Amino acid sequence: MGCAMLLMLISALMGFQSVDHTREIEFLRLSYKANKDAFAFGTFRFEYTRGSCASLSEAEAGVFSRSIKEEGFYAFDGRNARFELIARPGDLASMTTRINERTSSAIAMSLRMLTDGEVTLLDRLQPDASGIAFDHDALIHKGRLFYQDGFFQFPLWIGDKNARGYDLYTDLTRLKDRKVTLDELDFDALLGGQKVCKVSLAWKSGKRTYWIDSKRGSVPLRIVDHYAPTHLDVTFIFSDLEQVQGAGWLPRKVIHIVGPGRIVDHTVVTKIDTRDKPPASLFQLDFPKAVGMVDRAKQLVYPKSKSWSLMNLPSRSSAGTRPAIPRTYIAPADLPGEVEAGAPWEMIVLGSVAIGLVVGSILIVRRRGKTPHAA
């Protein structure tokens, strides 16, 4: 259904009242979807900071006790997308703790990604021995790795059409399908002196609460996940909403907080372009020197190249392409938090709790010798 049809339906729904608030909730569900769908393509730059804070109040204020800043880039057009988080090599090295000869723990990671909606080309960046440049570890993975929470960070997860956690449309669809229950609905709630709609959804292990700006695309201004067994809260704060030309409402600032500030992600969008479609040439990754590429989806090894795009990969019969030889490979963790259609609701919460804890201490494996993608 197109955005125009959705908006017509929303307008019709506004003319009705119901005791069980079914139509009001449907308005929130569809208006949020219409706002998100209004972003058909776009190119964005942002600043991303990951760190830890002494308290929830300091996390909300962006006062870090330990942090690393990265430059972010995101572009998408339909199913094609590119995403980058890049820190300075020296900064990343200083935030990494050696565990043993083969592994180290880092508070953050630098990466570059491409997707065509079917596979993901992930290039993980690690400081080289000099600490002034990166080693590249690139591989084509099967499935929807690109939009998993441990990798993709962007306000409202614009561009992701899949069911996922912390997405109002996904959650209210689950409410409509009676997979969760409505714990609270208050159209006259206040958040920082602003009138908002408060919606709480409950399940056996906790609840998720949204504070929604129903006048600006039904964008959540705050989301709080409370996981009852551990009493751990995961909080998202969205602010600096902007009506983007030719698209919808977008928060330019997002703060993601695990617990009282153990893990904090701070995103500030600095540049937005939703007028010009990203050219196909933008959906490629360039490397300082030619690298080979293992395609785990097709079980192929491609010959070396300095530029890689999922739009024009070598064919199976191309010169230099050969079958991949199975070997031991430590793939990126299947990070929790991605919501599959029909997944148990409590798994969404377990995933949200684990995102910061797993990603915050993600093990970066530095393999010796020849890497799997070397030709």
QUIRALIN-V754969 format. One record per residue. N is the residue number from 1. RES is the residue in one letter. OMEGA is omega as a letter, one per 20 degrees, with the letter a starting at -180 (* if undefined). Layout:
N,RES,OMEGA
N,RES,OMEGA
//
This chain:
1,M,a
2,G,a
3,C,a
4,A,r
5,M,r
6,L,a
7,L,r
8,M,r
9,L,r
10,I,r
11,S,r
12,A,a
13,L,a
14,M,a
15,G,a
16,F,r
17,Q,r
18,S,a
19,V,a
20,D,r
21,H,r
22,T,a
23,R,r
24,E,r
25,I,r
26,E,r
27,F,r
28,L,a
29,R,a
30,L,r
31,S,r
32,Y,r
33,K,r
34,A,r
35,N,a
36,K,r
37,D,r
38,A,r
39,F,a
40,A,r
41,F,r
42,G,r
43,T,a
44,F,r
45,R,a
46,F,r
47,E,a
48,Y,r
49,T,r
50,R,r
51,G,r
52,S,a
53,C,a
54,A,a
55,S,r
56,L,a
57,S,r
58,E,r
59,A,r
60,E,a
61,A,a
62,G,r
63,V,a
64,F,r
65,S,r
66,R,a
67,S,r
68,I,a
69,K,r
70,E,r
71,E,a
72,G,r
73,F,r
74,Y,r
75,A,r
76,F,r
77,D,a
78,G,a
79,R,a
80,N,a
81,A,r
82,R,a
83,F,r
84,E,r
85,L,a
86,I,r
87,A,r
88,R,a
89,P,a
90,G,r
91,D,a
92,L,r
93,A,a
94,S,a
95,M,a
96,T,r
97,T,r
98,R,r
99,I,r
100,N,a
101,E,a
102,R,a
103,T,r
104,S,a
105,S,a
106,A,r
107,I,a
108,A,r
109,M,r
110,S,a
111,L,r
112,R,a
113,M,r
114,L,r
115,T,r
116,D,a
117,G,a
118,E,a
119,V,r
120,T,r
121,L,a
122,L,r
123,D,r
124,R,a
125,L,r
126,Q,r
127,P,r
128,D,a
129,A,a
130,S,a
131,G,a
132,I,r
133,A,a
134,F,r
135,D,a
136,H,r
137,D,a
138,A,a
139,L,r
140,I,a
141,H,r
142,K,r
143,G,a
144,R,r
145,L,a
146,F,a
147,Y,r
148,Q,a
149,D,a
150,G,a
151,F,a
152,F,r
153,Q,r
154,F,a
155,P,r
156,L,a
157,W,r
158,I,r
159,G,r
160,D,a
161,K,a
162,N,r
163,A,a
164,R,r
165,G,r
166,Y,r
167,D,a
168,L,r
169,Y,r
170,T,a
171,D,r
172,L,r
173,T,r
174,R,r
175,L,r
176,K,r
177,D,r
178,R,r
179,K,r
180,V,r
181,T,r
182,L,a
183,D,a
184,E,r
185,L,a
186,D,a
187,F,a
188,D,r
189,A,r
190,L,r
191,L,a
192,G,a
193,G,r
194,Q,r
195,K,a
196,V,r
197,C,a
198,K,r
199,V,r
200,S,r
201,L,a
202,A,r
203,W,a
204,K,a
205,S,a
206,G,r
207,K,r
208,R,a
209,T,r
210,Y,r
211,W,a
212,I,r
213,D,a
214,S,r
215,K,a
216,R,r
217,G,a
218,S,r
219,V,r
220,P,r
221,L,r
222,R,r
223,I,r
224,V,r
225,D,r
226,H,r
227,Y,a
228,A,a
229,P,a
230,T,a
231,H,r
232,L,r
233,D,r
234,V,a
235,T,r
236,F,r
237,I,r
238,F,a
239,S,a
240,D,r
241,L,r
242,E,r
243,Q,a
244,V,a
245,Q,r
246,G,a
247,A,a
248,G,r
249,W,a
250,L,r
251,P,a
252,R,a
253,K,r
254,V,r
255,I,r
256,H,a
257,I,r
258,V,a
259,G,a
260,P,r
261,G,a
262,R,r
263,I,a
264,V,r
265,D,a
266,H,a
267,T,r
268,V,r
269,V,a
270,T,a
271,K,a
272,I,r
273,D,r
274,T,r
275,R,a
276,D,r
277,K,r
278,P,r
279,P,r
280,A,a
281,S,a
282,L,a
283,F,r
284,Q,r
285,L,r
286,D,a
287,F,a
288,P,r
289,K,a
290,A,r
291,V,r
292,G,a
293,M,r
294,V,r
295,D,a
296,R,r
297,A,a
298,K,a
299,Q,r
300,L,r
301,V,a
302,Y,r
303,P,a
304,K,r
305,S,r
306,K,r
307,S,a
308,W,r
309,S,r
310,L,a
311,M,a
312,N,r
313,L,r
314,P,r
315,S,r
316,R,a
317,S,a
318,S,r
319,A,r
320,G,r
321,T,a
322,R,r
323,P,r
324,A,r
325,I,a
326,P,r
327,R,a
328,T,r
329,Y,r
330,I,a
331,A,r
332,P,a
333,A,r
334,D,a
335,L,r
336,P,r
337,G,r
338,E,a
339,V,r
340,E,r
341,A,r
342,G,r
343,A,r
344,P,a
345,W,a
346,E,r
347,M,r
348,I,a
349,V,r
350,L,r
351,G,a
352,S,r
353,V,a
354,A,a
355,I,a
356,G,a
357,L,a
358,V,a
359,V,a
360,G,r
361,S,a
362,I,a
363,L,r
364,I,a
365,V,r
366,R,a
367,R,r
368,R,r
369,G,a
370,K,r
371,T,a
372,P,a
373,H,a
374,A,a
375,A,*
//
